[in-house]
């Protein structure tokens, strides 16, 4: 019975987290180009990243301060320092999906999200560090 519930939960998460595309604007592109040339730690706190998250399906599984299906953004920020390496790794997780870092429920891949948009999302998330 527990396995059936777990499988249904995973299927729901995969369906909910993998169904929307990220939308970009010309403003996003110009902001991304400007911030790419700066060190990652200087670009943390991207308003563009916050906007991209708000128009995606991320909030189906994640919230800023509370765990839903996946970890809260604050928990992610507290776990990973805002280094270029971590930003690239987490952006890759958004695009490719993954599992094992936060429990058994996998994060669905989001291949329609560009590397630039995923990077902006991660910069915003890491800017929420509280400890």
N, CA, C and O atoms as a printed pandas DataFrame, in Angstrom:
     atom_number atom_name residue_name chain_id  residue_number  x_coord  y_coord  z_coord
0              1         N          UNK        A               1    0.818   -1.189    0.000
1              2        CA          UNK        A               1    0.000    0.000    0.000
2              3         C          UNK        A               1    0.869    1.262    0.000
3              4         O          UNK        A               1    0.580    2.213   -0.726
4              5         N          UNK        A               2    1.949    1.272    0.825
5              6        CA          UNK        A               2    2.831    2.427    0.890
6              7         C          UNK        A               2    3.511    2.656   -0.458
7              8         O          UNK        A               2    3.692    3.797   -0.883
8              9         N          UNK        A               3    3.891    1.554   -1.133
9             10        CA          UNK        A               3    4.542    1.692   -2.433
10            11         C          UNK        A               3    3.586    2.298   -3.458
11            12         O          UNK        A               3    3.995    3.121   -4.277
12            13         N          UNK        A               4    2.334    1.901   -3.415
13            14        CA          UNK        A               4    1.334    2.434   -4.341
14            15         C          UNK        A               4    1.155    3.933   -4.124
15            16         O          UNK        A               4    1.088    4.695   -5.089
16            17         N          UNK        A               5    1.079    4.355   -2.885
17            18        CA          UNK        A               5    0.929    5.775   -2.568
18            19         C          UNK        A               5    2.164    6.541   -3.022
19            20         O          UNK        A               5    2.052    7.630   -3.586
20            21         N          UNK        A               6    3.338    5.973   -2.777
21            22        CA          UNK        A               6    4.581    6.632   -3.185
22            23         C          UNK        A               6    4.647    6.767   -4.699
23            24         O          UNK        A               6    5.038    7.819   -5.206
24            25         N          UNK        A               7    4.275    5.735   -5.420
25            26        CA          UNK        A               7    4.301    5.774   -6.887
26            27         C          UNK        A               7    3.309    6.806   -7.408
27            28         O          UNK        A               7    3.632    7.561   -8.325
28            29         N          UNK        A               8    2.117    6.849   -6.843
29            30        CA          UNK        A               8    1.126    7.850   -7.254
30            31         C          UNK        A               8    1.631    9.260   -6.964
31            32         O          UNK        A               8    1.436   10.168   -7.771
32            33         N          UNK        A               9    2.275    9.444   -5.823
33            34        CA          UNK        A               9    2.830   10.750   -5.478
34            35         C          UNK        A               9    3.909   11.181   -6.451
35            36         O          UNK        A               9    3.939   12.336   -6.873
36            37         N          UNK        A              10    4.796   10.264   -6.811
37            38        CA          UNK        A              10    5.864   10.556   -7.760
38            39         C          UNK        A              10    5.286   10.904   -9.124
39            40         O          UNK        A              10    5.724   11.857   -9.768
40            41         N          UNK        A              11    4.306   10.131   -9.557
41            42        CA          UNK        A              11    3.671   10.410  -10.853
42            43         C          UNK        A              11    3.028   11.801  -10.859
43            44         O          UNK        A              11    3.113   12.525  -11.851
44            45         N          UNK        A              12    2.390   12.164   -9.756
45            46        CA          UNK        A              12    1.771   13.491   -9.657
46            47         C          UNK        A              12    2.807   14.588   -9.744
47            48         O          UNK        A              12    2.597   15.598  -10.416
48            49         N          UNK        A              13    3.932   14.394   -9.065
49            50        CA          UNK        A              13    5.001   15.392   -9.078
50            51         C          UNK        A              13    5.580   15.528  -10.486
51            52         O          UNK        A              13    5.775   16.640  -10.976
52            53         N          UNK        A              14    5.849   14.418  -11.121
53            54        CA          UNK        A              14    6.422   14.460  -12.464
54            55         C          UNK        A              14    5.467   15.146  -13.421
55            56         O          UNK        A              14    5.887   15.956  -14.247
56            57         N          UNK        A              15    4.198   14.831  -13.319
57            58        CA          UNK        A              15    3.217   15.480  -14.187
58            59         C          UNK        A              15    3.144   16.976  -13.915
59            60         O          UNK        A              15    3.140   17.779  -14.847
60            61         N          UNK        A              16    3.087   17.350  -12.651
61            62        CA          UNK        A              16    2.941   18.763  -12.287
62            63         C          UNK        A              16    4.187   19.572  -12.593
63            64         O          UNK        A              16    4.084   20.719  -13.029
64            65         N          UNK        A              17    5.356   19.004  -12.375
65            66        CA          UNK        A              17    6.599   19.768  -12.523
66            67         C          UNK        A              17    7.145   19.784  -13.943
67            68         O          UNK        A              17    8.030   20.588  -14.235
68            69         N          UNK        A              18    6.668   18.953  -14.814
69            70        CA          UNK        A              18    7.255   18.883  -16.138
70            71         C          UNK        A              18    6.375   19.366  -17.263
71            72         O          UNK        A              18    6.645   19.058  -18.423
72            73         N          UNK        A              19    5.323   20.118  -16.959
73            74        CA          UNK        A              19    4.358   20.411  -18.009
74            75         C          UNK        A              19    4.401   21.811  -18.588
75            76         O          UNK        A              19    3.752   22.047  -19.607
76            77         N          UNK        A              20    5.130   22.760  -17.998
77            78        CA          UNK        A              20    5.106   24.128  -18.510
78            79         C          UNK        A              20    6.449   24.521  -19.079
79            80         O          UNK        A              20    7.485   23.987  -18.683
80            81         N          UNK        A              21    6.427   25.461  -20.011
81            82        CA          UNK        A              21    7.636   26.005  -20.590
82            83         C          UNK        A              21    7.978   27.310  -19.901
83            84         O          UNK        A              21    7.108   28.002  -19.372
84            85         N          UNK        A              22    9.267   27.633  -19.916
85            86        CA          UNK        A              22    9.696   28.928  -19.402
86            87         C          UNK        A              22    9.587   29.949  -20.515
87            88         O          UNK        A              22    9.928   29.662  -21.663
88            89         N          UNK        A              23    9.110   31.149  -20.181
89            90        CA          UNK        A              23    8.990   32.200  -21.166
90            91         C          UNK        A              23   10.047   33.241  -20.896
91            92         O          UNK        A              23   10.281   33.611  -19.746
92            93         N          UNK        A              24   10.700   33.725  -21.966
93            94        CA          UNK        A              24   11.725   34.742  -21.829
94            95         C          UNK        A              24   11.310   35.957  -22.614
95            96         O          UNK        A              24   10.557   35.863  -23.584
96            97         N          UNK        A              25   11.806   37.100  -22.188
97            98        CA          UNK        A              25   11.565   38.329  -22.915
98            99         C          UNK        A              25   12.899   38.899  -23.340
99           100         O          UNK        A              25   13.951   38.428  -22.908
100          101         N          UNK        A              26   12.856   39.929  -24.199
101          102        CA          UNK        A              26   14.100   40.566  -24.595
102          103         C          UNK        A              26   14.793   41.147  -23.378
103          104         O          UNK        A              26   16.022   41.136  -23.310
104          105         N          UNK        A              27   14.041   41.651  -22.420
105          106        CA          UNK        A              27   14.618   42.202  -21.204
106          107         C          UNK        A              27   15.393   41.124  -20.456
107          108         O          UNK        A              27   16.483   41.385  -19.947
108          109         N          UNK        A              28   14.840   39.912  -20.384
109          110        CA          UNK        A              28   15.512   38.812  -19.725
110          111         C          UNK        A              28   16.833   38.530  -20.410
111          112         O          UNK        A              28   17.847   38.339  -19.739
112          113         N          UNK        A              29   16.842   38.498  -21.736
113          114        CA          UNK        A              29   18.057   38.201  -22.475
114          115         C          UNK        A              29   19.131   39.237  -22.209
115          116         O          UNK        A              29   20.287   38.874  -21.992
116          117         N          UNK        A              30   18.785   40.514  -22.219
117          118        CA          UNK        A              30   19.794   41.539  -21.988
118          119         C          UNK        A              30   20.291   41.496  -20.553
119          120         O          UNK        A              30   21.476   41.727  -20.313
120          121         N          UNK        A              31   19.415   41.206  -19.588
121          122        CA          UNK        A              31   19.835   41.101  -18.198
122          123         C          UNK        A              31   20.766   39.919  -18.030
123          124         O          UNK        A              31   21.778   40.024  -17.336
124          125         N          UNK        A              32   20.443   38.792  -18.655
125          126        CA          UNK        A              32   21.264   37.601  -18.550
126          127         C          UNK        A              32   22.656   37.879  -19.081
127          128         O          UNK        A              32   23.640   37.505  -18.442
128          129         N          UNK        A              33   22.767   38.522  -20.230
129          130        CA          UNK        A              33   24.073   38.792  -20.812
130          131         C          UNK        A              33   24.896   39.673  -19.896
131          132         O          UNK        A              33   26.097   39.445  -19.755
132          133         N          UNK        A              34   24.302   40.656  -19.275
133          134        CA          UNK        A              34   25.013   41.542  -18.371
134          135         C          UNK        A              34   25.494   40.773  -17.152
135          136         O          UNK        A              34   26.642   40.933  -16.738
136          137         N          UNK        A              35   24.635   39.937  -16.566
137          138        CA          UNK        A              35   24.988   39.242  -15.347
138          139         C          UNK        A              35   25.940   38.087  -15.586
139          140         O          UNK        A              35   26.674   37.710  -14.673
140          141         N          UNK        A              36   25.956   37.507  -16.788
141          142        CA          UNK        A              36   26.867   36.409  -17.066
142          143         C          UNK        A              36   28.314   36.843  -16.971
143          144         O          UNK        A              36   29.168   36.044  -16.590
144          145         N          UNK        A              37   28.616   38.101  -17.309
145          146        CA          UNK        A              37   29.983   38.563  -17.285
146          147         C          UNK        A              37   30.475   38.842  -15.868
147          148         O          UNK        A              37   31.683   38.936  -15.648
148          149         N          UNK        A              38   29.573   38.976  -14.912
149          150        CA          UNK        A              38   29.943   39.247  -13.526
150          151         C          UNK        A              38   30.119   37.939  -12.776
151          152         O          UNK        A              38   29.539   36.925  -13.166
152          153         N          UNK        A              39   30.907   37.938  -11.706
153          154        CA          UNK        A              39   31.033   36.731  -10.894
154          155         C          UNK        A              39   29.672   36.336  -10.321
155          156         O          UNK        A              39   28.818   37.191  -10.084
156          157         N          UNK        A              40   29.481   35.049  -10.103
157          158        CA          UNK        A              40   28.186   34.544   -9.633
158          159         C          UNK        A              40   27.774   35.182   -8.324
159          160         O          UNK        A              40   26.600   35.502   -8.137
160          161         N          UNK        A              41   28.713   35.371   -7.417
161          162        CA          UNK        A              41   28.349   35.911   -6.111
162          163         C          UNK        A              41   27.857   37.349   -6.219
163          164         O          UNK        A              41   27.054   37.782   -5.393
164          165         N          UNK        A              42   28.318   38.099   -7.219
165          166        CA          UNK        A              42   27.860   39.475   -7.391
166          167         C          UNK        A              42   26.465   39.530   -8.003
167          168         O          UNK        A              42   25.739   40.504   -7.807
168          169         N          UNK        A              43   26.084   38.478   -8.750
169          170        CA          UNK        A              43   24.803   38.483   -9.455
170          171         C          UNK        A              43   23.688   37.811   -8.663
171          172         O          UNK        A              43   22.548   37.757   -9.125
172          173         N          UNK        A              44   24.001   37.300   -7.483
173          174        CA          UNK        A              44   22.979   36.620   -6.687
174          175         C          UNK        A              44   21.893   37.612   -6.306
175          176         O          UNK        A              44   22.179   38.755   -5.949
176          177         N          UNK        A              45   20.646   37.166   -6.386
177          178        CA          UNK        A              45   19.529   38.018   -6.020
178          179         C          UNK        A              45   18.773   38.508   -7.235
179          180         O          UNK        A              45   18.107   39.542   -7.181
180          181         N          UNK        A              46   18.870   37.785   -8.315
181          182        CA          UNK        A              46   18.289   38.179   -9.586
182          183         C          UNK        A              46   16.771   38.316   -9.544
183          184         O          UNK        A              46   16.057   37.359   -9.246
184          185         N          UNK        A              47   16.287   39.528   -9.848
185          186        CA          UNK        A              47   14.842   39.743   -9.968
186          187         C          UNK        A              47   14.316   38.988  -11.174
187          188         O          UNK        A              47   13.168   38.543  -11.181
188          189         N          UNK        A              48   15.152   38.840  -12.195
189          190        CA          UNK        A              48   14.768   38.067  -13.377
190          191         C          UNK        A              48   14.484   36.620  -12.974
191          192         O          UNK        A              48   13.514   36.025  -13.441
192          193         N          UNK        A              49   15.317   36.062  -12.121
193          194        CA          UNK        A              49   15.111   34.688  -11.659
194          195         C          UNK        A              49   13.809   34.524  -10.909
195          196         O          UNK        A              49   13.106   33.529  -11.082
196          197         N          UNK        A              50   13.490   35.494  -10.082
197          198        CA          UNK        A              50   12.222   35.449   -9.341
198          199         C          UNK        A              50   11.040   35.486  -10.308
199          200         O          UNK        A              50   10.064   34.760  -10.121
200          201         N          UNK        A              51   11.122   36.324  -11.334
201          202        CA          UNK        A              51   10.056   36.419  -12.332
202          203         C          UNK        A              51    9.930   35.104  -13.110
203          204         O          UNK        A              51    8.820   34.629  -13.350
204          205         N          UNK        A              52   11.048   34.526  -13.497
205          206        CA          UNK        A              52   11.020   33.258  -14.238
206          207         C          UNK        A              52   10.365   32.157  -13.401
207          208         O          UNK        A              52    9.580   31.364  -13.922
208          209         N          UNK        A              53   10.680   32.109  -12.132
209          210        CA          UNK        A              53   10.079   31.106  -11.247
210          211         C          UNK        A              53    8.580   31.332  -11.132
211          212         O          UNK        A              53    7.801   30.379  -11.149
212          213         N          UNK        A              54    8.177   32.588  -11.014
213          214        CA          UNK        A              54    6.744   32.872  -10.841
214          215         C          UNK        A              54    5.922   32.524  -12.073
215          216         O          UNK        A              54    4.716   32.301  -11.960
216          217         N          UNK        A              55    6.540   32.471  -13.238
217          218        CA          UNK        A              55    5.806   32.130  -14.462
218          219         C          UNK        A              55    6.024   30.677  -14.887
219          220         O          UNK        A              55    5.560   30.262  -15.949
220          221         N          UNK        A              56    6.726   29.912  -14.061
221          222        CA          UNK        A              56    6.958   28.504  -14.373
222          223         C          UNK        A              56    6.089   27.626  -13.468
223          224         O          UNK        A              56    5.237   28.124  -12.732
224          225         N          UNK        A              57    6.315   26.333  -13.534
225          226        CA          UNK        A              57    5.576   25.416  -12.672
226          227         C          UNK        A              57    6.344   25.066  -11.398
227          228         O          UNK        A              57    5.946   24.153  -10.674
228          229         N          UNK        A              58    7.428   25.770  -11.115
229          230        CA          UNK        A              58    8.272   25.463   -9.953
230          231         C          UNK        A              58    7.509   25.515   -8.633
231          232         O          UNK        A              58    7.742   24.700   -7.739
232          233         N          UNK        A              59    6.601   26.474   -8.518
233          234        CA          UNK        A              59    5.889   26.669   -7.254
234          235         C          UNK        A              59    4.883   25.560   -6.963
235          236         O          UNK        A              59    4.284   25.527   -5.888
236          237         N          UNK        A              60    4.699   24.661   -7.910
237          238        CA          UNK        A              60    3.864   23.487   -7.672
238          239         C          UNK        A              60    4.517   22.579   -6.635
239          240         O          UNK        A              60    3.828   21.971   -5.816
240          241         N          UNK        A              61    5.839   22.490   -6.670
241          242        CA          UNK        A              61    6.570   21.576   -5.794
242          243         C          UNK        A              61    7.450   22.276   -4.769
243          244         O          UNK        A              61    7.869   21.654   -3.793
244          245         N          UNK        A              62    7.738   23.563   -4.971
245          246        CA          UNK        A              62    8.642   24.304   -4.086
246          247         C          UNK        A              62    7.995   25.605   -3.638
247          248         O          UNK        A              62    7.226   26.215   -4.381
248          249         N          UNK        A              63    8.306   26.020   -2.428
249          250        CA          UNK        A              63    7.904   27.327   -1.894
250          251         C          UNK        A              63    9.143   27.991   -1.316
251          252         O          UNK        A              63   10.157   27.328   -1.094
252          253         N          UNK        A              64    9.073   29.274   -1.074
253          254        CA          UNK        A              64   10.227   29.996   -0.547
254          255         C          UNK        A              64   10.613   29.474    0.833
255          256         O          UNK        A              64   11.779   29.157    1.067
256          257         N          UNK        A              65    9.655   29.382    1.743
257          258        CA          UNK        A              65    9.978   29.061    3.140
258          259         C          UNK        A              65    9.495   27.704    3.639
259          260         O          UNK        A              65    9.801   27.332    4.772
260          261         N          UNK        A              66    8.761   26.964    2.839
261          262        CA          UNK        A              66    8.248   25.690    3.340
262          263         C          UNK        A              66    8.390   24.584    2.310
263          264         O          UNK        A              66    8.272   24.802    1.105
264          265         N          UNK        A              67    8.648   23.387    2.827
265          266        CA          UNK        A              67    8.776   22.201    1.987
266          267         C          UNK        A              67    7.388   21.760    1.548
267          268         O          UNK        A              67    6.468   21.674    2.363
268          269         N          UNK        A              68    7.242   21.481    0.263
269          270        CA          UNK        A              68    5.997   20.888   -0.232
270          271         C          UNK        A              68    6.388   19.484   -0.682
271          272         O          UNK        A              68    6.455   18.570    0.140
272          273         N          UNK        A              69    6.645   19.303   -1.958
273          274        CA          UNK        A              69    7.151   18.032   -2.475
274          275         C          UNK        A              69    8.675   18.068   -2.453
275          276         O          UNK        A              69    9.330   17.120   -2.021
276          277         N          UNK        A              70    9.218   19.172   -2.923
277          278        CA          UNK        A              70   10.660   19.376   -2.901
278          279         C          UNK        A              70   11.025   20.338   -1.788
279          280         O          UNK        A              70   10.149   20.867   -1.103
280          281         N          UNK        A              71   12.318   20.564   -1.607
281          282        CA          UNK        A              71   12.764   21.446   -0.522
282          283         C          UNK        A              71   12.341   22.892   -0.755
283          284         O          UNK        A              71   12.071   23.296   -1.886
284          285         N          UNK        A              72   12.286   23.666    0.325
285          286        CA          UNK        A              72   12.021   25.093    0.179
286          287         C          UNK        A              72   13.241   25.744   -0.460
287          288         O          UNK        A              72   14.347   25.206   -0.392
288          289         N          UNK        A              73   13.038   26.893   -1.075
289          290        CA          UNK        A              73   14.159   27.613   -1.672
290          291         C          UNK        A              73   15.155   28.050   -0.609
291          292         O          UNK        A              73   16.359   28.063   -0.866
292          293         N          UNK        A              74   14.683   28.405    0.566
293          294        CA          UNK        A              74   15.584   28.800    1.646
294          295         C          UNK        A              74   16.465   27.624    2.053
295          296         O          UNK        A              74   17.657   27.808    2.299
296          297         N          UNK        A              75   15.901   26.414    2.129
297          298        CA          UNK        A              75   16.697   25.230    2.462
298          299         C          UNK        A              75   17.774   24.982    1.408
299          300         O          UNK        A              75   18.906   24.636    1.747
300          301         N          UNK        A              76   17.430   25.154    0.143
301          302        CA          UNK        A              76   18.416   24.990   -0.931
302          303         C          UNK        A              76   19.521   26.035   -0.776
303          304         O          UNK        A              76   20.705   25.714   -0.871
304          305         N          UNK        A              77   19.126   27.286   -0.538
305          306        CA          UNK        A              77   20.103   28.364   -0.387
306          307         C          UNK        A              77   21.023   28.126    0.808
307          308         O          UNK        A              77   22.215   28.430    0.744
308          309         N          UNK        A              78   20.488   27.596    1.874
309          310        CA          UNK        A              78   21.298   27.335    3.065
310          311         C          UNK        A              78   22.240   26.150    2.867
311          312         O          UNK        A              78   23.264   26.061    3.544
312          313         N          UNK        A              79   21.915   25.253    1.962
313          314        CA          UNK        A              79   22.754   24.072    1.713
314          315         C          UNK        A              79   23.901   24.370    0.749
315          316         O          UNK        A              79   24.995   23.828    0.907
316          317         N          UNK        A              80   23.663   25.222   -0.245
317          318        CA          UNK        A              80   24.648   25.448   -1.298
318          319         C          UNK        A              80   25.158   26.888   -1.289
319          320         O          UNK        A              80   24.369   27.818   -1.457
320          321         N          UNK        A              81   26.464   27.087   -1.095
321          322        CA          UNK        A              81   27.030   28.433   -1.235
322          323         C          UNK        A              81   26.868   28.922   -2.682
323          324         O          UNK        A              81   26.837   28.114   -3.610
324          325         N          UNK        A              82   26.765   30.219   -2.868
325          326        CA          UNK        A              82   26.546   30.809   -4.199
326          327         C          UNK        A              82   27.857   30.903   -4.976
327          328         O          UNK        A              82   28.377   31.994   -5.212
328          329         N          UNK        A              83   28.381   29.747   -5.369
329          330        CA          UNK        A              83   29.590   29.703   -6.187
330          331         C          UNK        A              83   29.214   29.422   -7.631
331          332         O          UNK        A              83   28.129   28.908   -7.904
332          333         N          UNK        A              84   30.104   29.756   -8.559
333          334        CA          UNK        A              84   29.848   29.467   -9.969
334          335         C          UNK        A              84   29.574   27.977  -10.182
335          336         O          UNK        A              84   28.694   27.602  -10.957
336          337         N          UNK        A              85   30.339   27.137   -9.486
337          338        CA          UNK        A              85   30.180   25.685   -9.620
338          339         C          UNK        A              85   28.793   25.223   -9.164
339          340         O          UNK        A              85   28.142   24.443   -9.858
340          341         N          UNK        A              86   28.344   25.697   -8.012
341          342        CA          UNK        A              86   27.024   25.310   -7.504
342          343         C          UNK        A              86   25.899   25.869   -8.370
343          344         O          UNK        A              86   24.897   25.191   -8.596
344          345         N          UNK        A              87   26.057   27.090   -8.854
345          346        CA          UNK        A              87   25.035   27.669   -9.725
346          347         C          UNK        A              87   24.883   26.838  -10.988
347          348         O          UNK        A              87   23.762   26.547  -11.405
348          349         N          UNK        A              88   25.995   26.451  -11.601
349          350        CA          UNK        A              88   25.947   25.620  -12.815
350          351         C          UNK        A              88   25.341   24.251  -12.513
351          352         O          UNK        A              88   24.537   23.750  -13.299
352          353         N          UNK        A              89   25.715   23.637  -11.386
353          354        CA          UNK        A              89   25.196   22.319  -11.023
354          355         C          UNK        A              89   23.685   22.365  -10.786
355          356         O          UNK        A              89   22.949   21.508  -11.274
356          357         N          UNK        A              90   23.229   23.370  -10.036
357          358        CA          UNK        A              90   21.797   23.466   -9.746
358          359         C          UNK        A              90   20.985   23.833  -10.984
359          360         O          UNK        A              90   19.862   23.355  -11.145
360          361         N          UNK        A              91   21.530   24.666  -11.855
361          362        CA          UNK        A              91   20.846   24.975  -13.115
362          363         C          UNK        A              91   20.697   23.694  -13.940
363          364         O          UNK        A              91   19.661   23.470  -14.567
364          365         N          UNK        A              92   21.732   22.862  -13.936
365          366        CA          UNK        A              92   21.662   21.571  -14.630
366          367         C          UNK        A              92   20.590   20.667  -14.043
367          368         O          UNK        A              92   19.911   19.951  -14.779
368          369         N          UNK        A              93   20.430   20.693  -12.711
369          370        CA          UNK        A              93   19.383   19.884  -12.060
370          371         C          UNK        A              93   17.987   20.355  -12.473
371          372         O          UNK        A              93   17.082   19.539  -12.650
372          373         N          UNK        A              94   17.816   21.665  -12.627
373          374        CA          UNK        A              94   16.517   22.172  -13.070
374          375         C          UNK        A              94   16.209   21.624  -14.462
375          376         O          UNK        A              94   15.094   21.169  -14.718
376          377         N          UNK        A              95   17.173   21.664  -15.345
377          378        CA          UNK        A              95   16.963   21.250  -16.734
378          379         C          UNK        A              95   16.880   19.734  -16.868
379          380         O          UNK        A              95   16.005   19.219  -17.564
380          381         N          UNK        A              96   17.790   19.015  -16.205
381          382        CA          UNK        A              96   17.887   17.562  -16.386
382          383         C          UNK        A              96   17.104   16.758  -15.363
383          384         O          UNK        A              96   16.883   15.562  -15.556
384          385         N          UNK        A              97   16.682   17.393  -14.279
385          386        CA          UNK        A              97   16.016   16.656  -13.212
386          387         C          UNK        A              97   17.053   15.983  -12.327
387          388         O          UNK        A              97   18.256   16.123  -12.550
388          389         N          UNK        A              98   16.592   15.267  -11.340
389          390        CA          UNK        A              98   17.531   14.581  -10.463
390          391         C          UNK        A              98   16.830   13.995   -9.263
391          392         O          UNK        A              98   15.636   14.209   -9.050
392          393         N          UNK        A              99   17.597   13.245   -8.475
393          394        CA          UNK        A              99   17.051   12.662   -7.249
394          395         C          UNK        A              99   18.182   12.324   -6.302
395          396         O          UNK        A              99   19.350   12.279   -6.685
396          397         N          UNK        A             100   17.807   12.089   -5.055
397          398        CA          UNK        A             100   18.767   11.634   -4.071
398          399         C          UNK        A             100   19.317   12.703   -3.154
399          400         O          UNK        A             100   19.759   12.374   -2.053
400          401         N          UNK        A             101   19.315   13.956   -3.545
401          402        CA          UNK        A             101   19.870   15.000   -2.695
402          403         C          UNK        A             101   18.904   15.431   -1.598
403          404         O          UNK        A             101   19.333   15.919   -0.552
404          405         N          UNK        A             102   17.604   15.256   -1.824
405          406        CA          UNK        A             102   16.591   15.718   -0.872
406          407         C          UNK        A             102   15.573   14.628   -0.561
407          408         O          UNK        A             102   14.454   14.935   -0.152
408          409         N          UNK        A             103   15.932   13.387   -0.743
409          410        CA          UNK        A             103   15.010   12.294   -0.470
410          411         C          UNK        A             103   14.779   11.456   -1.723
411          412         O          UNK        A             103   15.497   11.585   -2.714
412          413         N          UNK        A             104   13.787   10.615   -1.661
413          414        CA          UNK        A             104   13.545    9.657   -2.732
414          415         C          UNK        A             104   12.703   10.197   -3.884
415          416         O          UNK        A             104   12.743    9.630   -4.976
416          417         N          UNK        A             105   11.951   11.259   -3.681
417          418        CA          UNK        A             105   11.091   11.773   -4.736
418          419         C          UNK        A             105   11.942   12.547   -5.729
419          420         O          UNK        A             105   12.593   13.523   -5.355
420          421         N          UNK        A             106   11.946   12.122   -7.001
421          422        CA          UNK        A             106   12.792   12.796   -7.987
422          423         C          UNK        A             106   12.202   14.127   -8.454
423          424         O          UNK        A             106   10.989   14.334   -8.424
424          425         N          UNK        A             107   13.088   15.016   -8.883
425          426        CA          UNK        A             107   12.645   16.257   -9.505
426          427         C          UNK        A             107   12.558   15.992  -10.997
427          428         O          UNK        A             107   13.500   15.483  -11.604
428          429         N          UNK        A             108   11.431   16.338  -11.576
429          430        CA          UNK        A             108   11.229   16.132  -13.008
430          431         C          UNK        A             108   12.154   17.050  -13.807
431          432         O          UNK        A             108   12.452   18.162  -13.372
432          433         N          UNK        A             109   12.604   16.590  -14.964
433          434        CA          UNK        A             109   13.418   17.462  -15.816
434          435         C          UNK        A             109   12.562   18.555  -16.452
435          436         O          UNK        A             109   11.357   18.393  -16.640
436          437         N          UNK        A             110   13.207   19.661  -16.775
437          438        CA          UNK        A             110   12.549   20.793  -17.424
438          439         C          UNK        A             110   13.381   21.187  -18.650
439          440         O          UNK        A             110   13.997   22.253  -18.656
440          441         N          UNK        A             111   13.405   20.346  -19.679
441          442        CA          UNK        A             111   14.270   20.600  -20.838
442          443         C          UNK        A             111   13.903   21.850  -21.633
443          444         O          UNK        A             111   14.725   22.337  -22.410
444          445         N          UNK        A             112   12.705   22.376  -21.463
445          446        CA          UNK        A             112   12.302   23.576  -22.193
446          447         C          UNK        A             112   12.883   24.851  -21.574
447          448         O          UNK        A             112   12.825   25.914  -22.191
448          449         N          UNK        A             113   13.440   24.758  -20.369
449          450        CA          UNK        A             113   14.044   25.920  -19.718
450          451         C          UNK        A             113   15.485   26.038  -20.209
451          452         O          UNK        A             113   16.245   25.071  -20.160
452          453         N          UNK        A             114   15.851   27.219  -20.678
453          454        CA          UNK        A             114   17.209   27.435  -21.179
454          455         C          UNK        A             114   18.212   27.466  -20.022
455          456         O          UNK        A             114   17.847   27.692  -18.868
456          457         N          UNK        A             115   19.466   27.236  -20.357
457          458        CA          UNK        A             115   20.525   27.299  -19.349
458          459         C          UNK        A             115   20.581   28.691  -18.723
459          460         O          UNK        A             115   20.780   28.822  -17.515
460          461         N          UNK        A             116   20.407   29.718  -19.534
461          462        CA          UNK        A             116   20.447   31.087  -19.020
462          463         C          UNK        A             116   19.316   31.337  -18.026
463          464         O          UNK        A             116   19.535   31.923  -16.966
464          465         N          UNK        A             117   18.107   30.892  -18.370
465          466        CA          UNK        A             117   16.969   31.080  -17.465
466          467         C          UNK        A             117   17.141   30.274  -16.185
467          468         O          UNK        A             117   16.857   30.773  -15.096
468          469         N          UNK        A             118   17.605   29.030  -16.308
469          470        CA          UNK        A             118   17.825   28.197  -15.120
470          471         C          UNK        A             118   18.883   28.830  -14.220
471          472         O          UNK        A             118   18.769   28.780  -12.996
472          473         N          UNK        A             119   19.899   29.418  -14.818
473          474        CA          UNK        A             119   20.950   30.088  -14.051
474          475         C          UNK        A             119   20.383   31.274  -13.278
475          476         O          UNK        A             119   20.726   31.476  -12.113
476          477         N          UNK        A             120   19.525   32.051  -13.911
477          478        CA          UNK        A             120   18.894   33.192  -13.222
478          479         C          UNK        A             120   18.009   32.713  -12.081
479          480         O          UNK        A             120   17.974   33.333  -11.019
480          481         N          UNK        A             121   17.296   31.616  -12.293
481          482        CA          UNK        A             121   16.450   31.061  -11.242
482          483         C          UNK        A             121   17.296   30.654  -10.035
483          484         O          UNK        A             121   16.939   30.941   -8.892
484          485         N          UNK        A             122   18.402   29.994  -10.297
485          486        CA          UNK        A             122   19.286   29.538   -9.218
486          487         C          UNK        A             122   19.878   30.733   -8.471
487          488         O          UNK        A             122   19.957   30.716   -7.243
488          489         N          UNK        A             123   20.288   31.751   -9.190
489          490        CA          UNK        A             123   20.855   32.939   -8.532
490          491         C          UNK        A             123   19.833   33.550   -7.569
491          492         O          UNK        A             123   20.180   33.957   -6.461
492          493         N          UNK        A             124   18.593   33.608   -7.996
493          494        CA          UNK        A             124   17.543   34.119   -7.107
494          495         C          UNK        A             124   17.389   33.206   -5.890
495          496         O          UNK        A             124   17.362   33.680   -4.754
496          497         N          UNK        A             125   17.288   31.908   -6.125
497          498        CA          UNK        A             125   17.096   30.962   -5.025
498          499         C          UNK        A             125   18.234   31.088   -4.011
499          500         O          UNK        A             125   17.982   31.135   -2.807
500          501         N          UNK        A             126   19.472   31.141   -4.479
501          502        CA          UNK        A             126   20.619   31.209   -3.574
502          503         C          UNK        A             126   20.698   32.540   -2.824
503          504         O          UNK        A             126   21.357   32.636   -1.789
504          505         N          UNK        A             127   20.029   33.557   -3.346
505          506        CA          UNK        A             127   20.010   34.850   -2.666
506          507         C          UNK        A             127   19.144   34.822   -1.402
507          508         O          UNK        A             127   19.172   35.761   -0.606
508          509         N          UNK        A             128   18.383   33.755   -1.223
509          510        CA          UNK        A             128   17.472   33.634   -0.075
510          511         C          UNK        A             128   18.120   33.033    1.166
511          512         O          UNK        A             128   17.433   32.760    2.151
512          513         N          UNK        A             129   19.425   32.826    1.130
513          514        CA          UNK        A             129   20.161   32.223    2.242
514          515         C          UNK        A             129   19.861   32.954    3.544
515          516         O          UNK        A             129   19.860   34.184    3.589
516          517         N          UNK        A             130   19.605   32.179    4.615
517          518        CA          UNK        A             130   19.293   32.780    5.920
518          519         C          UNK        A             130   20.326   32.473    6.979
519          520         O          UNK        A             130   20.335   33.137    8.016
520          521         N          UNK        A             131   21.191   31.508    6.773
521          522        CA          UNK        A             131   22.187   31.217    7.828
522          523         C          UNK        A             131   23.584   31.267    7.299
523          524         O          UNK        A             131   24.536   31.048    8.048
